[in-house]
């Protein structure tokens, strides 16, 4: 027969095992909570709006119209001026901005600026959109790799960015333009409403 002592030892061992199992579950849950928090922070960083003063990187790349992965040319000196427009062909806000973007691009190009368009979508869809809106395909990039997607904040489009040497964002206008924002943009570039190339000054 099993002695009382043996029964007590068995009960104690069982209690220890149950305690260890419960402790393991608690530790696992704590670990999962920590991982979830870390994941949420990472997602927040990914989806956070990029801002003026932020460095977007020296070697961003994306697919050019000829299907090759190509470096996006960024200014190498203060003498170079770049307007970078990030968009998605299916984005209603991007479509709403297009008329103003076209005016702005034409005016700045006449003053020696380079205007580049970066789509977060497939290149075939992006090319079709750009053809519809007379955007030079030589200035268009799409299908960005993950690094470029993150650095340019392509989870949120549209963005209209002035980029300086070293890939520093000098100015950014996020989202769809309203009339007040459009006036601010024209004022920044010393342009007048109703014309895209009235000013001669270059920032």
C-alpha positions in Angstrom: 0.0 0.0 0.0 1.0 3.6 -0.6 2.0 5.3 2.5 0.7 8.7 3.6 4.2 10.1 3.2 4.3 8.9 -0.4 0.9 10.4 -1.1 2.0 13.8 0.3 5.2 13.7 -1.8 3.1 13.0 -4.8 0.7 15.8 -4.0 3.6 18.2 -3.5 5.2 17.2 -6.8 1.9 17.6 -8.6 1.4 21.1 -7.0 5.0 22.0 -8.0 4.3 20.9 -11.6 1.1 22.8 -11.7 2.8 25.9 -10.3 5.6 25.6 -12.8 3.1 25.2 -15.6 1.1 28.3 -14.5 4.3 30.3 -14.1 5.4 29.3 -17.6 2.1 30.5 -19.0 2.4 33.8 -17.2 5.9 34.3 -18.4 4.8 33.4 -22.0 1.9 35.9 -21.8 4.2 38.6 -20.5 6.6 37.9 -23.4 3.8 38.1 -25.9 2.6 41.4 -24.5 6.1 42.8 -24.8 6.4 41.6 -28.4 3.0 43.1 -29.3 4.0 46.4 -27.8 7.3 46.3 -29.7 5.4 45.5 -32.9 3.0 48.3 -32.4 5.9 50.7 -31.9 7.5 49.5 -35.1 4.2 49.9 -37.0 3.9 53.5 -35.5 7.4 54.3 -36.7 6.6 52.9 -40.2 3.3 54.9 -40.5 4.5 58.0 -38.8 4.4 61.1 -41.0 7.8 62.2 -42.2 8.7 65.7 -41.3 10.9 68.6 -42.3 14.5 68.3 -41.0 14.3 64.5 -41.4 17.0 62.7 -43.4 15.5 60.3 -45.9 18.7 58.6 -46.8 21.5 59.0 -49.4 20.8 56.0 -51.6 17.1 55.6 -52.1 16.1 53.3 -55.0 13.0 52.4 -56.9 12.0 50.9 -60.2 12.3 53.3 -63.2 10.0 53.3 -66.2 12.3 50.8 -68.1 11.9 48.3 -65.3 15.3 48.6 -63.7 16.0 49.2 -60.0 17.6 52.6 -60.1 18.9 55.1 -57.5 16.7 58.1 -57.0 18.9 61.1 -57.7 19.1 63.4 -54.7 20.8 66.8 -54.6 24.5 66.7 -54.1 24.9 70.4 -53.4 22.9 73.5 -52.4 23.0 74.5 -56.0 20.7 71.6 -56.9 16.9 71.8 -56.2 14.6 68.9 -56.0 10.8 68.6 -55.5 9.8 65.0 -54.7 6.2 64.0 -55.1 5.0 60.7 -53.6 1.7 59.4 -54.8 -0.5 56.4 -55.6 -2.5 56.2 -58.9 -5.5 55.0 -57.0 -5.3 57.7 -54.3 -8.2 60.2 -54.5 -6.2 62.9 -52.7 -3.3 62.4 -55.2 -5.8 62.8 -58.1 -7.2 65.9 -56.5 -3.7 67.4 -56.2 -2.7 66.6 -59.7 -3.7 69.8 -61.4 -1.7 71.9 -58.8 1.2 69.5 -59.0 1.3 69.9 -62.7 1.4 73.7 -62.4 4.0 73.6 -59.7 6.2 71.1 -61.6 6.2 73.1 -64.8 7.0 76.3 -63.0 9.9 74.9 -61.0 11.4 73.0 -64.0 11.5 76.4 -65.9 13.6 77.7 -63.0 16.1 74.8 -63.0 14.5 72.5 -60.4 14.2 68.8 -60.9 10.8 67.3 -60.1 10.6 63.5 -59.4 7.5 61.4 -58.9 7.6 58.3 -56.7 4.7 55.9 -56.7 4.3 53.3 -54.1 2.4 51.0 -56.5 3.3 48.7 -59.4 5.2 50.3 -62.2 2.7 49.4 -65.0 -0.2 51.1 -63.1 2.1 54.1 -62.3 3.1 54.5 -65.9 -0.5 54.5 -67.1 -1.3 57.2 -64.6 1.6 59.3 -65.6 0.8 59.0 -69.3 -2.7 60.2 -68.6 -1.3 63.3 -66.8 1.6 64.0 -69.2 4.2 63.3 -66.5 7.6 62.6 -68.1 8.3 58.9 -67.6 12.0 59.7 -67.2 11.0 61.4 -63.9 8.9 58.6 -62.6 9.7 55.8 -60.1 7.6 53.0 -58.6 7.6 49.6 -56.9 10.0 50.9 -54.2 11.9 48.4 -52.1 11.1 48.2 -48.4 13.9 50.6 -47.3 12.7 53.3 -49.7 9.1 52.7 -48.7 10.0 53.4 -45.1 12.3 56.3 -45.7 9.8 58.2 -47.9 6.8 57.4 -45.6 4.9 55.8 -48.5 2.3 54.3 -46.1 0.9 57.8 -46.3 0.4 59.6 -49.6 0.4 62.1 -51.0 3.4 64.1 -49.9 5.0 67.0 -51.6 8.6 67.4 -50.5 11.5 69.8 -51.0 14.7 67.8 -50.6 18.1 69.3 -50.0 21.7 67.9 -50.0 22.2 64.8 -47.9 18.6 63.8 -48.4 17.3 66.3 -45.8 13.7 67.3 -46.1 13.6 71.0 -46.2 9.8 71.4 -46.5 6.9 69.1 -46.7 3.2 69.5 -47.5 1.3 66.3 -46.6 -2.0 65.2 -47.9 -4.5 66.9 -50.2 -4.1 70.6 -50.9 -6.8 73.0 -49.7 -6.9 76.6 -51.0 -5.0 77.9 -48.0 -2.2 75.3 -48.3 -1.9 75.9 -52.0 -1.4 79.6 -51.3 1.3 78.7 -48.8 3.1 76.5 -51.4 3.0 79.3 -54.0 4.3 81.8 -51.5 7.1 79.4 -50.5 8.3 79.3 -54.1 7.6 82.9 -54.8 4.9 82.1 -57.3 1.6 83.9 -57.9 -1.8 82.3 -58.1 -2.9 81.7 -61.7 0.6 81.2 -63.0 3.3 78.6 -62.6 6.4 80.5 -63.5 6.0 84.1 -62.6 8.8 84.3 -60.1 12.5 84.3 -60.9 13.9 83.7 -57.4 15.1 80.2 -56.6 15.3 78.9 -53.0 
